[in-house]
Amino acid sequence: MSTEGKGELGGEQQFVSLIHDRLDALRTGAERAVQAGLARAATGLQARLERDVTVSEQGRTVTELDAVESGLCFGRIDFTDGAAHHIGRIGMRADDAERTPLLIDWRAPVARPFYLATGYEPMGLRRRRHITTRGRTVTALHDEILDLADTLRTGHEDPSGDAVLLAALNSARTGRMADIVRTIQAEQDRVIRAPHRGVLVVEGGPGTGKTAVALHRAAYLLYAHREQLARRAVLIVGPGPAFLNYIGEVLPSLGETGVWLATLGELFPGVTATGTDTPAASAVKGAPGMVDVIARTLADRQRLPDPVLEIDHEDHGTLTLDRETARAARAGARDTGLPHNLARPHFAFRIIDALTRQLTERIGGDPYGGPNLLDPTDVAQLGKEVATSPAVQQAIESLWPTLTPERLVADLLADPAHLTDEEADAVRRAPGTWSGGAFTPTPWTPADVPLLDEAAELLGEDDTAARAAAERERRERVDYAQGVLDMAYASRTHEFEDKDDDESEILGVQDIVDAERMAERHEESDHRTAAERAAADRTWAFGHIIVDEAQELSAMAWRLLMRRSPTRAMTLVGDPAQTADAAGCGSWETILAPYVEDRWEYTRLGVNYRTPVEIMDVAAAVPRAADPAFEPPGSVRSTGVRPWARPVVAQNLAAAVAEAVKAESAPGAAEGRLAVIAPRALHASLVALLPEVSAGRSPDLTSPVVLLDPRQAKGLEFDTVLVVEAQTFADSDLYVSLTRATQRLGLLHTAPLPGALARALHGEGEAPGADATDGVDAAGGVDGVDAVSGS
Ligand SMILES: Nc1ncnc2c1ncn2[C@@H]1O[C@H](COP(=O)(O)OP(=O)(O)OP(=O)(O)O)[C@@H](O)[C@H]1O
């Protein structure tokens, strides 16, 4: 056996320094281009356009290059045929004539053996190397020998092949999710690189990497289908603002900034959903029956006179509109099949026509039964007068009002019809409150957003005025562009003029671009990314949609998402055992059948990378109580630290939590971040005793101690978790809360814990202390050992 390890670290250091120099050069180039662009006085349309495009594109490049700096190169694969590639966050080429590849993008097909090769299936590899860096310094190498006949050794061998993975999993959390690009596991890689078309469902228990995989899949899809997806944008839907903050850095660290991360509550432009619903309200609002309820509420707004409507026409006295005439007009408008606001002119036309006939009859009617005395011009004039009469317009508005989605849904919630009494009571709410002469609208909730979207579909947007304005603007741009072209023609060079135009090979700008095209190009100079434009457009069709915690979405939410995904290119990740929302939609079959029937793929992730086995054994007792066959995903780690539980008397609860936080933050306990997960009703009292804590709707997760309610904890993770009053949590909330810790878990409770959980904590058969005692004293120190059971 020989060793080629001498100088291996030095060799890799040389390479890493080289690619960082190259990164610097690329960044400097982009920064200079931005500076030069900003300094350039661009007067013409074309020049302005070019300048703006350069500044925004190069600006984005600078941001992207900055973000991939850390851990730029993390791997190397050596093939048995002597070829070798370094793998990194982005692809880079040398600045030579051949543009020699330096660093291979982790998403490139050639990088795949880095993630998939095994001793059994080496995929042509002799060796896989993990390169660990701090800043620009190489600090460690871990080599796996995949060609068993290979006797060369480097001195950096990692026989188990999981040292880098375990180091990543054991490292202290930062409050921001990190990418897993260095250690993607084979089952995850297959999901990440699955075909872009169609619906892919990825199911897996807590900590199996569903979120990580979803994010890396977005980056992969953008790499593999850049042309298409950069234009149509990728949307990732996550459960809440705290979660989006938590995952916000992953995609930039992979060099991707063009993905829109949003909660359901953000998917209706112009509406910020800051309100919350009771579980009963969200269940009613999410049910599929709401489609019918909204449609019927809208139909109610298309009213009929009862029995007649008297219209006081300014010039011609009272006109009467009877129920039958209005009904015929309504039927005609409905028969157009157009949305409400677009069908309104059809209704109005029929009403105006009927009223004009009435007036024509009154003014020109022959009492002896002869033909009407008015000629067609008089009738047309009368029609005009009727149509422009404010009283007539008002009558039409009262029967077929122009509606906004906000108006329709607010009215529905204020006075819910077509629901059972119980459902109506659950959702009923005032549109707002008056105070000191000012009206404050009731905030929208996330469950309102799909209702607004549904209403918007039924209402349609009367965009006649907007389209006319857009056409006016376009004409102005064309005229301006024509002016620019005329000037360009007038100022063409003498040489050019000396030549016969037809034969000339020198093309002027007017030869290659006409005014229409130039105006279009100006319009294209909307420098927002596709993701930014998509965020502002309710009708945007996304190139791909990824839904995290997909099990939470209601039937109404799925309707909204499917509208945004006409091609049905979607990745849905979730875990039915963690379903918390009462409106959560049940099985994947139920969710997907209306949209794709059974044409969807299903895959499972089976390894838990987050929660050590000691914690998972306890957490699994919760779903197992309802389903004895329940099997959690197998944990990849064990810490030797058992979760603890401590009963406390109610009046001491906040003090006991503060004490536990202190003890769990002391040297010797886990480093990193600690979360207290407690019912919202306790937050005020806990905040009072935890001065350093970050709490609220979107707490700062990078703070050492964070206070969350169980719903906010969804998708997050911390080194240490303290669950307070677990016995009050719904099962799924409890399961989620218990599976958030990477190192240590403690429970504080003022009443007995659910039996199955207590037994798991205390060891089978041992009854927990049901009566609360003063836990602070009884705890006898929070050393990670259960003070109650004494285990
Ligand atoms: N291949 C991997 N390499 C390193 N870390 C990983 C890997 N896969 C997952 N992890 C880590 O495991 C933890 C759990 O991952 P993630 O949050 O994606 O799981 P999840 O399935 O979405 O969990 P939950 O459903 O409980 O929210 C994260 O810290 C993630 O970085």
The ligand as a Tripos MOL2 file, in Angstrom:
@<TRIPOS>MOLECULE
LIG
   31    33     1     0     0
SMALL
NO_CHARGES

@<TRIPOS>ATOM
      1 N1        -28.0690   15.3630    3.2580 N.pl3     1 LIG1
      2 C1        -28.0190   16.1560    4.2940 C.ar      1 LIG1
      3 N2        -26.8470   16.6630    4.7170 N.ar      1 LIG1
      4 C2        -26.7900   17.4820    5.8080 C.ar      1 LIG1
      5 N3        -27.8550   17.8670    6.4900 N.ar      1 LIG1
      6 C3        -29.0360   17.3860    6.1010 C.ar      1 LIG1
      7 C4        -29.1850   16.5090    4.9960 C.ar      1 LIG1
      8 N4        -30.4830   16.2380    4.8500 N.ar      1 LIG1
      9 C5        -31.1330   16.9100    5.8190 C.ar      1 LIG1
     10 N5        -30.2670   17.5900    6.5690 N.ar      1 LIG1
     11 C6        -30.5600   18.4510    7.7060 C.3       1 LIG1
     12 O1        -31.5650   17.8480    8.4630 O.3       1 LIG1
     13 C7        -32.4000   18.8480    9.0240 C.3       1 LIG1
     14 C8        -33.8270   18.5680    8.6830 C.3       1 LIG1
     15 O2        -34.0370   18.8590    7.3330 O.3       1 LIG1
     16 P1        -35.3890   19.5010    6.8440 P.3       1 LIG1
     17 O3        -35.7680   20.6520    7.6810 O.co2     1 LIG1
     18 O4        -35.2750   19.7020    5.3820 O.co2     1 LIG1
     19 O5        -36.3710   18.2930    7.1610 O.3       1 LIG1
     20 P2        -37.9330   18.1900    6.9210 P.3       1 LIG1
     21 O6        -38.1820   16.8310    6.3770 O.co2     1 LIG1
     22 O7        -38.4170   19.3360    6.1180 O.co2     1 LIG1
     23 O8        -38.4360   18.2610    8.3970 O.3       1 LIG1
     24 P3        -39.8560   18.6790    9.0220 P.3       1 LIG1
     25 O9        -40.9230   17.9540    8.2690 O.co2     1 LIG1
     26 O10       -39.7320   18.1910   10.4180 O.co2     1 LIG1
     27 O11       -39.9400   20.1350    8.9590 O.co2     1 LIG1
     28 C9        -31.8730   20.1760    8.4830 C.3       1 LIG1
     29 O12       -30.9640   20.7290    9.3990 O.3       1 LIG1
     30 C10       -31.1330   19.7730    7.2440 C.3       1 LIG1
     31 O13       -30.1350   20.6820    6.9370 O.3       1 LIG1
@<TRIPOS>BOND
     1     1     2 1
     2     2     3 ar
     3     2     7 ar
     4     3     4 ar
     5     4     5 ar
     6     5     6 ar
     7     6     7 ar
     8     6    10 ar
     9     7     8 ar
    10     8     9 ar
    11     9    10 ar
    12    10    11 1
    13    11    12 1
    14    11    30 1
    15    12    13 1
    16    13    14 1
    17    13    28 1
    18    14    15 1
    19    15    16 1
    20    16    17 2
    21    16    18 1
    22    16    19 1
    23    19    20 1
    24    20    21 2
    25    20    22 1
    26    20    23 1
    27    23    24 1
    28    24    25 2
    29    24    26 1
    30    24    27 1
    31    28    29 1
    32    28    30 1
    33    30    31 1
@<TRIPOS>SUBSTRUCTURE
     1 LIG1         1 GROUP 0 **** ****
